[in-house]
Structures are given as C-alpha cells and as structure tokens.
Amino acid sequence: MNVNVSQLPHRELYNILLSSIVPRPIAWVSTLNASGQPNLAPFSFFNCVSVDPPLLAFAPGLRVSQDNSVHGEAKDTLRNVRETKEFVVSVVTYSLREPMNLSSGEYDHTVNEFDIAKVTPLPSQVVRPPRVGESPVSFECKLYQILDFSTAPTSSSLVIGEILAVHIDDSYLKEGRLDRDSLDLIGRMGGIQYTRTTQRFELVRPKVG
C-alpha cells in the first residue's frame, strides 16, 4: 500500500503515525498556571533533542472530547507554559503506569491531577512547578521556544524546554551514575497499548577506517 498523505483524513494519518513510530517515551509534564494551580499530564510526542544546550521537546495536541473528536482548544499544559515559561518533565516507570493514565483525562482546569493520580508533588530546585516525587528522574525546564505549526483545528505545538536541573532518586544510582538497567520505564505504542523497556540487547557499532 502506498499512501499519499495529502489525501488522508486526519484520523487515518494519526493512526498510522502512532502505530508505526513506536515505542515513544512519555513525558509526565507538571506545570502551574499564573495563579499557581498545578497541572499534571502525560505526553508521548516527546524526546531529548539536544545536549548542548540541554533541550527537551514535547508536543501537546488539542483537547479531545468523549467521542474522540478534536477541539480547537489548547490543553492546560500548553496554556500554563505560555503563561509561566516553566515546566517539569518526570519519567514514567511501570509502577507509575496507573497514576500516569489517571492524569491523562480531559479534566477541568481547576482539577489538580496530582490529587487524581495520588502522587506526591515535591518542590523543585529552580522552577516553580512541582515534580512527581515517585518518579526516579525529573527535569526542571524553562521555556526555550514554542513552535506553533498552524492554526488548523487538528494541529499541535512543539514546546522546547531548556533543562536547568535534574533530580535522580539515589536508589537508581550505581557507583555515582544513573543505572539505566534499573529504570523500568514504559513507552507508548498505538491506541491504548504501552510497552515495558525491560527486554534489552546490545549492539556494538562498527569501526570504520
């Protein structure tokens, strides 16, 4: 099958992308609005995009209704980042899968998802939004740039944040360094599917020349 993207309905293209570009890491993003109301939400359009400067990026889409139709309204996370220029990204382990999922609902902006998910908001070192205390690694970020791709009702924005501080749970350290093998992280697949990152293998890069 060959697909001409310009002829695909948004929903069909969306399903192709989310089913084939996997697994995707999950950014559990905590923010505050201008009046200090906390918000916590997961995003799987997420990755590290630079080390110098240290940049993370995630793409919050628009609000989705109960019938899965897209509204032309920004999610609370994006609105909060525009207002305060700060956010925290916490990673999601297998043990945090249910709290993360609970925080993904399209709640009213007055709802505190830390309470819904029953996770602990711990003070950050540099920025104002709290981090998820149960997460093994959290990144405090200040806004670097927001790229708004279009004004279409199905579009999203790319939020790029510069990492100012990193919190690592000491129990995940080995000889003073983060032990990647101890992180039982999960990734997003298509639809409602997720995967664990516990099955791993190694490949040595070829030496050229």
C-alpha positions in Angstrom: 0.0 0.0 0.0 1.3 3.4 -0.9 -0.2 6.4 0.9 -0.5 10.0 -0.3 -0.6 12.0 2.9 -2.4 14.9 1.3 -5.3 12.6 0.6 -5.6 11.0 4.0 -8.1 12.2 6.6 -6.5 13.4 9.8 -7.7 10.4 11.9 -6.2 7.9 9.5 -2.8 9.6 9.3 -2.8 10.0 13.0 -3.4 6.2 13.5 -0.6 5.3 11.0 1.9 7.6 12.7 1.1 6.5 16.3 1.1 2.8 15.3 4.4 2.8 13.5 6.6 5.3 15.3 6.9 3.3 18.5 7.7 2.9 21.3 7.6 6.6 22.3 9.0 7.8 25.6 6.5 9.5 27.9 6.9 13.0 29.4 4.9 13.4 32.5 4.7 17.2 32.5 3.9 19.3 35.6 3.0 22.9 35.3 1.4 25.8 37.2 -0.9 28.4 35.8 -0.5 32.1 36.5 -2.4 31.8 39.8 -0.5 28.8 41.0 -2.9 26.0 40.1 -1.0 22.7 39.5 -1.5 20.6 36.4 0.0 17.2 35.6 -0.4 15.4 32.2 1.5 12.8 30.1 2.6 13.3 26.5 4.2 10.7 24.2 5.3 13.1 21.5 8.4 13.6 23.5 12.2 13.3 23.3 15.6 14.8 24.1 16.6 17.0 21.2 19.9 18.5 22.2 22.6 18.1 24.8 24.4 21.5 24.3 22.2 23.3 25.1 20.3 20.6 27.0 16.8 20.7 25.5 13.7 18.5 25.8 10.7 18.8 23.5 7.1 17.6 23.7 4.1 18.3 21.5 0.8 18.8 23.3 -2.2 18.3 21.0 -5.6 19.9 21.3 -8.3 18.8 23.7 -10.2 15.6 22.7 -13.9 15.1 23.6 -15.5 12.0 24.9 -16.3 10.9 21.3 -12.6 11.3 20.3 -13.3 14.4 18.2 -10.6 17.1 18.4 -11.5 20.5 19.8 -9.6 23.7 18.7 -8.7 24.4 22.3 -5.2 24.2 23.8 -4.6 21.8 26.6 -4.0 23.2 30.1 -0.3 22.3 29.9 0.4 24.4 26.8 -1.6 27.3 28.2 0.3 27.1 31.5 3.7 27.0 29.8 2.8 30.1 27.7 1.9 31.9 30.9 4.7 30.9 33.3 7.5 29.8 30.9 8.3 26.8 33.2 7.6 23.1 33.4 9.0 19.8 34.8 9.2 16.5 33.0 9.2 13.4 35.1 9.8 9.9 33.6 7.2 7.2 33.9 8.0 3.7 35.3 5.9 0.6 35.1 4.9 1.0 38.7 3.5 4.5 37.8 1.5 3.4 34.8 -1.9 3.7 36.5 -1.3 7.1 38.1 0.1 8.4 34.8 -3.0 7.1 33.0 -5.4 8.7 35.5 -3.7 12.0 35.0 -4.4 11.8 31.2 -8.1 12.6 31.5 -9.5 15.8 29.9 -10.2 17.4 33.3 -11.4 20.9 34.0 -8.6 23.4 34.5 -9.5 23.7 38.2 -8.6 20.0 38.8 -5.3 19.1 40.4 -4.1 15.9 38.7 -1.6 15.2 41.4 -4.6 14.5 43.6 -6.3 12.4 40.9 -3.2 10.3 40.4 -2.4 10.2 44.1 1.3 11.1 43.5 3.4 13.4 45.6 4.2 17.0 44.4 7.7 17.7 45.6 9.3 21.2 45.4 11.6 21.8 42.5 15.0 23.4 43.0 14.9 26.1 40.3 11.4 26.4 38.8 8.1 26.8 40.5 6.1 23.7 39.2 6.5 20.7 41.5 7.9 17.4 40.3 6.4 13.9 40.7 8.1 12.6 43.9 7.6 8.9 42.9 9.4 9.3 39.5 13.1 8.3 39.5 14.2 11.1 37.2 12.8 14.6 36.8 13.9 17.5 34.6 13.3 21.1 35.6 12.9 23.2 32.5 12.5 26.8 31.5 10.8 27.6 28.2 13.2 27.8 25.3 10.8 28.1 22.4 7.3 27.2 21.3 6.7 26.3 17.6 3.1 26.7 16.5 2.8 24.7 13.3 -0.5 26.0 12.0 -3.9 27.4 13.0 -5.7 24.2 11.9 -8.2 22.8 14.4 -6.3 19.5 14.5 -2.8 21.0 14.8 -0.5 20.9 17.8 2.5 22.9 19.1 6.1 21.9 19.9 7.3 23.0 23.3 11.0 23.1 23.7 12.5 23.5 27.2 16.0 24.0 28.4 16.9 21.7 31.3 18.0 23.7 34.4 18.2 21.0 37.0 17.8 17.2 37.2 16.6 15.1 40.1 17.7 11.5 40.3 16.4 9.1 43.0 19.6 7.9 44.8 18.3 4.3 44.7 18.8 4.3 40.9 22.4 5.3 41.2 25.3 2.8 40.7 28.8 4.0 41.5 27.6 7.6 41.4 26.0 7.3 38.0 22.4 6.7 36.8 21.9 2.9 36.4 19.9 2.7 33.2 19.2 -1.0 33.7 17.3 -0.3 36.9 14.8 2.1 35.2 11.7 0.0 34.4 10.4 2.7 32.1 7.4 2.3 29.8 6.7 3.5 26.3 3.6 4.4 24.4 2.5 2.2 21.4 -0.5 2.7 19.2 -4.0 3.3 20.7 -4.2 2.2 24.4 -1.1 0.0 24.2 2.1 0.5 26.1 5.3 -1.5 26.4 8.0 -2.0 29.1 11.7 -1.4 28.4 13.0 -4.4 30.4 13.9 -6.6 27.4 17.2 -5.2 26.1 20.1 -6.2 23.9 23.4 -4.7 22.9 24.9 -3.9 19.5 28.5 -2.7 19.1 28.8 0.0 16.5 31.1 -1.0 13.6 34.6 0.5 13.5 35.2 2.3 10.2 38.7 3.0 8.9 
